[in-house]
Amino acid sequence: MSKTRSTTRSRGSVGELAGVGIRSTNVREDARISELSNFRMMGQGEYAVVYAAKWRDHPDGEVAVKVLKKEYLGSDGPAEDMRAEAQILSKLNNNPGTVNIFASGDTEDGRPFFIMEKLSGTTLAPRIRRVTDYLKRLEMLTSLARIFETLHSGVATDGKKVLHRDVKPNNIGVTPSTGDLRLLDFGLVRLLHEGEELLSEDTPPNPQSSPVPPLPPMTPPRGRGKSKKKAFPKSRTMSGDCLFDITGNTGSLRYMAPEVARHQHYNHKCEVYSFGVIMFEIIEQKLPFDRKNPRIMMEEVFSNNHWREPLNKIYWPFGLDELIERCWNQDIDKRPEFSEIVEKLTEVAKAVEEDREERMKNAGCLSCLFSMGNEP
């Protein structure tokens, strides 16, 4: 008899707001690699390889298959990460902002793998400069914020926040026909329990006033967080938001929150920071923190100097400048929740649209249509 995991979403306000598709789905846990054929490598990371393949249960098209690399056979860490990724993705099935998983199992030599839908299109990274209309940029940001609003709400994961931990344009897929966004590569994913804070002995008690430790390499390894409970005998709540010591060089440095780079306590608000960096890139249509010497520049960003890219005020109307300043603020407690970000972006988009209509009405000519796309 085959093993299946049934995941049913309970309907809630956050889920409805984010447009989550709510229905039951079964994920097989006893898939065999022999069910797949016509393997074609699509890409690889440190621990796993992703293939396109034909699957007997999906004969009309290709699926994507993620398999642990052979050199990590017998290594508990990467294998545990793969299984955790499959389990969390199964809970997120039918969420329009994530990738659906169909089945999981082990290869004949014991390496975990899972089968998921194969997406067409590209990632957000090469498409950012193509979004010339300002309202489209706001729409894209709002869609992305809704994805994280759902993940952080815990609506599909028994109240536990889903923390992706590697938020960057290259991990955001764009569907070519609709422009819909999908969050990709959950290889570093963790679930955070509400009301819990984990402390490590080597973490300073006050991250804001502590000296800046040495920075990680510019391309940090995709390491696992130090999240084993036996290392953290105490728990408490600080400033209303729980902070977790799942430290380690995870994510990509340009989009990494300062507290993560400095190996300090962090929680889901690190993804608000990453969102702020992406917001700058989409709104101003240029790469943030892009100087000749990125090492020195990133030391400024992560240091207590709190250096940030200067904003071109023409692109940040109706309080949008205040929103990004809060999103990429050094102080975790000053960063907003994604529900507030969605609300503000919606408000700004409405104000921009009304302002455009008013200017076109006052100008009384169609030429205004051609001068209002790139700017608000």
N, C-alpha and C positions, 0 to 999 in steps of 0.2 A: 504494500500500500504506500502511495506516495505521501510525503509530508508536505503540508501547505501551511502558510501563515495567513490568517484572515485579518485584514485591517479595515475597520469601519470608522469613518469620520463622524464625530458628533457635530451637529450644526451649532454655530455660535456667531456672535456679532462680528468678531474679527475675521473669522473664516468667510462670512458672507461679504464683508467689506472688501476682502481681497479676491473675491470671486473664485473661491476654492470649489472644485468639483467634488461633491461629497457622495461617495457610493462605496460599497464593499468591493474588495478585490482580493484575489488569492495569489500568493507568490509561492511557487514550488521551491522546496529546499533540498530536493534530491536530484537535481538535474545532472546529467552526465555529459562530459565533453564530447562523447561519441554522437550525441544528438546534433552536433554542429558540423558544418563542412564549408569548403571554399573560404578558408581564412585569408584575410587580407589586413596587414598591419596598418592601423590608422595613426598610432602615436604611442608614446610611452613616457612614464615618469620614473622616479627613482625606484619604486617598488613594484610597479605593475605595467603591463602592456595592454593596450586596447586594440582589438581586432574588429573588423567588419566580417560578418559570416552569415551563412545560410543556416536556418534553424528549422527543424522538421515541424515544430509547432507554429511556425510563422512562414509558410511557404511562399507567400506573395512578395516578400521583400527581404532586405537584410536587417540584421540586428547588430548591436554592438556588444562585444564580450570583453570584460575586464578580467585579466588573469594575473595572479601573483607571479613574479619572476622566479625562475628556478633557483637563483642564487640565494633567495630568501626562504627556501624550503626548510622547515624546521625552526625558523626564527619566529618566536611568538609575537613580537611586536607588530611587524607588517601584516602577518596573517590575521591577528586580532583586529587591526584597523580595517582590513578588507571585509571581514565579517560584520563589523560594526557599521561600515558604510552600507552594506547590503541591507542590514536590518532597518537602518534609519530610512533609507530610500524606499523600502517597502511600505513604511508608515506614511510616506509622502506621496505615494502613488496617486495619480489623477489630479495632483496639484498642477495647475497650468504653468507654474513657475519653476518646476523641477522636471527631471527626467524619470520616466516610468521604468520600473524594474519588473521583469517577468519571472525569473527563476534564478536560483543559486545552487551551488554544489561544490564538490571537490574534484580535482583532476585525479587520474589514476595514481599519481605519485603523492597526492595529499595536499595539493595547492588549492586554496579557495578561488573560485571564479563566480561571476554572476553575469546574467544576460539582461540587457536593457534595450530600450528603443534606440535606434540609430537616427540621429537628427540630421536634417539637411541644413544648408546654409553655412554661415560663418560665425565667428565670435564678434563681440561688440568692438574689440580693439581696432580692426581695420575699417569699421563703419562709422566711427565717431565723427570723422571729418566730413562725412557725406551728409550729415544731418544739418542742412543749411537753414531750415526754418526754425525760428526760436520756439514757437509753440510745440513743435515736434520734439525738441530737446526736453522741454518741460514734461511732455507726455511720456517720454522714455524714462526720465528720472522717476516720475510718479509710479510707473509700472514696476520699476526695479524696487522702489521703496515698499510697494505693496507685497512683493515677494518676501522681503525680509520681515515685514510686519507679521505675515502669516507664520514664518519660521520661528520668530521670537515669541509669538503668542502661545505656542505649544498646543494649538488646536488639534493637531494630528498626532501629537506625541505625548499624550497623557499629561499635559501641562508643563512638560519640560521644554525649555528653549533649545532650538536647533542652532548651533553655532557652526558656520561653514569654515571659518578660519583661513580662507585663502581668497578673499574677495578682490577681484581685479577684472578689467575688461576682457582678458583672455579666458576667463572662466565664466563668461556670460554669453550664451548662445543667442543668436537672432534668427528667427524663422523668416525666410525670404519672402513668402507670400503675404504674411500678415504683419511682420515686424515685431511679433511677440517675443518676449525675452524668456530665457530659461537659464537657471543657475546650473553650472556644470561642475564636475570634479569635486565630489564630496569626500575625497580621500583623507582629509584632515578633520572631518566632522566630529563634533562632540555634542552630547546632550547635557544641558545644565539644569540642575534641580532648583526649583524656586526656593528662596529663603536660605540657601546654603552658601557658605563662603569657606574656601579652603586656603590655608596659610602654609607656606613653606618656611623652614628655619632660615634660609638664606635670603628671604625677601625682606627689604626694609619695611618697617611699619608704616612709614609715610612716603609713598612714592613721589609725591609732589615736591618734597623738600630734600629728597635724597640725591646724592651725587650721581652723575650719569656714568654707568659702567661702560666698558668697551662695547662697541657696536658689533653686530654679527657681520659676516661677509656680505658683499653686495648681492650675491645669489645664495641665500641661506638654504641649508638642506631641509628637505621635507621631513622634519623630525616629529616624533610623537611627543605630546604634552606630558609633563610629569604629573599625572593625575591619579596615581595609586593612593587610595585612601590611607593606607598604613603610614604614609609619609606625612599626613596632615591630621594630627590628633585633635585639633581644635576647630571649631566653626563658630562664626558670629555674623552679624549683619552690620554693615557700615553705610551711612548716608543713604539709607533707603534701598540701595541697589546692592545685591550680593556680588562680591568680587571673587573670582576663582583663580587659583594659582595653577593654571594649566600652561605653565611657561614653556618656552622652547622657541627655536628659530623656525616658526611656521609662517607661511604666507610669503608674499613678495614685498620687498623692502619699500618700494615707492608707495605702496598702498597700506603699509603696516602702521598700526597705531603705535605711538611712542611707548606706551606701557608694555606692549608686546616686545618691541625691539629691545627694551631695557630689562627684560626678564622680570617684570613686576606683576602684581595682581592684575587680572583683567577679566572682563565679563562680556556680555553681548554688545556693550557700547563700543568695543573695538571695531565692530562692523559699521557702526554709525560713522566713525572716523574714516574708514575706507570708503564709505559712500560719499563722504564729503570731498575726498580727493577725486573720485570719479565725477562728482557733480561739477567740480572746477573744470575738469577735462572736457566734459560735454558742453557746458555753458560757454566757456571761452575758446573751445576748439583748439586747445594746445595742451601739450604734455606738461603736467605739473612737476615742479622740482627738477627741471631739466637744465642743469648748469654744466659747465665744462668739467668741474671736479665734483661729481656726485657724492663722493665720500665726505668731503668737507660740508657740502650743502646738507646732507642728511644728518650730520652731527648738529647742525644748526636747528634742523626741524625737530630732532629728538631731544635736544637739550632744553634747559629751563629758559632759554631765550625765546622759545615758542615761535620761531620764525615761520611764516607762512607766505605763500605766493601773494603778491599784491593784486587786488581785484580791480579790473577795469569797470568802473561804476556803471557804465552804460549797459552792461550785461546783467546787472544785479538790482532790478527795480523792486518796488513794493515789498521791501523787507527781506528779499531773497539773500542779500548780503549778510544780514543778521543770522539767517538760517545756516549758511555755510560756516560762518565764524563759530557757531555753536557746535556744528557737526564735527569740525576738525579741531575743536578746542583741546588743549592739553589736559584739562581737568575732566575726568570721566563724568562727574556728576553734572556738569554743565551741558553735556550732549543730550539732545532730545531723544525720545523714543520714536520708532518709525511711524507709529500712529500719528504723532504730531507732525512729522515730516510730510506724510501723505496729505494731511489737512492743509499745511502751509503751501505745498506745491500746487494743490488744487486751487487754493485761494489766489495765488500769484498768477496761475494760468488764466483764470477768469478775469482778473484785473488787466492782464496784458491784452486779452482778446477784446475787452470793452474799450481799452485805450486805443487799440488799432482801429476799431470801428468808428470811434469818435474822431480820430485824426483823418480817416478817409472821408467821413461826412463833412468835416470842416474844410478839407482840401477840395472836395468836390470834383475829383478827377481820378481816373483809374491808374494813373502813374504811381500813386501811393502804394498800390499793391506790390510794385516791384522794388520798393525801397524799405519795406518793413519785414522782410523775411528773416534776415540774418540777425537783426536786432529786435528788441521788444517793441 
